[in-house]
Amino acid sequence: MAGSKRRRRDIALPKMSRGRRVLELAKDVLIAALICSAAVLAVRNQVYTAAGDTGVLSGLGILFGSEPTAAPGNSDWSSPLDAAQPVRLAVTRQAADTVLRYGVQYDAEQTDRDTAALSGFLGEALASARTPEPVNRTQWEAALRTSGIYVDLLGEVPLPVLCRWMGQQESTDLAAGSARRLVVAAPEGAGSAMLYYKNESDGLYYACATSVSCEDYLLPALEGYGDNGARFAFELDPEHYGNLAPETLVLRTAPEPGVYRVAAPLDLNESSARTSLERVFSFYAADYPAAGGWVVREGDTLRVTSGGSVTYEADEDGGEPRYPVGDDIASVVETTRKLAADGLSAWCGKQTNPARLYLSELERTGEESWRVVFRYSLDGALVALGDGRPAAEFTVEGGRISAFRLTLRCYEETGETTPVLRELQAAAALEALEPGSERELMLCYEDDGTAARAGWVTWR
């Protein structure tokens, strides 16, 4: 895989035809251009952070693409499940040594339809999961090639929270850890399915027995999905894809991400607009201008700006908490998610917004304290805001939200797309920048405050 080295061939090669030589020359020119452009990226420092890590391929799609070309539903933020909606999904059917796979990514509408049809299997698998047993990477990759369903949530969702959001009681055996990628697999000849997941808390892979029936329940549901050429990186030529994380999903065609305009539906220079937003956060006193925005003080302090930045600080003297939070992890996540969703709904009003909030990070900072982070995604790709700030960041202490910062964003489709490189060419540029590395390649929208365009970045 990533650490393997190419073997030198000491044998005579047959002479190439003129057409073949032209093709090889074109390939050499492309690789040279990728390496040179990668150097330009490094020199210009065109990098940005994706979920706390440096994205070395920032802007690659835009750099190698042409000008945006014209191309021929609003998220339900009140729904908890929206924050755990998969951004990519794959259905695998295995017969002997043949693997047929359907995959979808960077297409929110299609992913939603497939998720609606298949999420019940994941919900039941989570609810009925037995005690997790550690498995190695080889067993994880075998599960990805087994008949079943693979989902990628993009963020790190605690398993009890995921169960709650899917309308299921969490399994008492599945009480710890968080997951981004999960597989419900039906091993050949098995009566019930296995649940596999990578625990983002410790970086290890786990497997659990479930009560999901294979023969008369899960397997028949997979029959309607054909093979559209989706493959995981570990299944492809290691010479070209060996530097990618094994579960990086590669489709036959390059994605065509849309271009989005950043909209400002509320004019906060109007007092009525500010009042409507402040009421959402349960502030009723009159505001006053200060430090480039407006401030409301009711013991606690709320600050808003015309750009959609909202910050809150609880009164240090204590008193009745404005935003009480339960003492379990699901309550912490759901209370913060709802507050962020309510603020976003008020900011966008009736305007359709294709952006989604997803749970990105959850860090326990003390006995009764948490840091909760939500970010935006557009059409299944993460969004990087300026300065690397998230969509929402909360501090929870002593059973209440003590501080938060929201960056409210409403996006509009422009009808344009930005051509990006195929994964093969992007992986070649990654190899030039980081020889021998193994990282995930994914699309990321860079929001510069006025527009959002997508390019390739690497993840962890």
VENBEL-V531100 format. One record per residue. SS is DSSP state (a for helix, b for strand, c for the rest). Layout:
# VENBEL-V531100
ss = <SS;SS>
This chain:
# VENBEL-V531100
ss = <c;c;c;c;c;c;c;c;c;c;c;c;c;c;c;c;c;a;a;a;a;a;a;a;a;a;a;a;a;a;a;a;a;a;a;a;a;a;a;a;a;a;a;a;c;c;c;b;b;b;c;c;b;b;b;c;c;c;c;a;a;a;a;a;c;c;c;c;b;b;c;c;c;c;c;c;c;c;c;a;a;a;a;a;c;c;c;b;b;b;b;b;b;b;b;c;c;b;b;b;b;b;b;b;b;c;c;a;a;a;a;a;a;a;a;a;a;a;a;a;a;a;a;a;a;a;a;c;c;c;c;c;b;b;b;c;a;a;a;a;a;a;a;a;c;c;c;b;b;b;b;b;b;b;b;b;b;b;a;a;a;a;a;a;a;c;c;c;c;c;c;c;c;c;c;c;c;b;b;b;b;b;b;b;b;c;c;c;c;c;c;b;b;b;b;b;b;b;b;c;c;c;c;b;b;b;b;b;b;b;b;b;b;a;a;a;a;a;a;a;a;a;c;c;c;c;c;c;c;c;b;b;a;a;a;c;c;a;a;a;a;c;c;b;c;c;c;c;b;b;c;c;c;c;c;b;b;b;b;b;b;b;b;c;c;c;c;c;c;c;a;a;a;a;a;a;a;a;a;a;c;c;c;c;c;c;c;b;b;b;c;c;b;b;b;b;b;c;c;c;b;b;b;b;c;c;c;c;b;b;b;b;b;c;c;c;c;c;c;c;c;c;c;b;c;c;c;c;a;a;a;a;a;a;a;a;a;a;a;a;a;a;a;a;a;a;a;a;c;c;c;c;c;c;b;b;b;b;b;b;b;b;b;b;b;b;c;c;b;b;b;b;b;b;b;b;b;b;c;c;b;b;b;b;c;a;a;a;c;c;c;b;b;b;b;b;b;c;c;b;b;b;b;b;b;b;b;c;c;b;b;b;b;b;b;b;b;b;b;c;c;c;a;a;a;a;a;a;a;a;a;a;a;c;c;c;c;c;b;b;b;b;b;b;b;b;b;c;c;c;b;b;b;b;b;b;b;b;b;c>
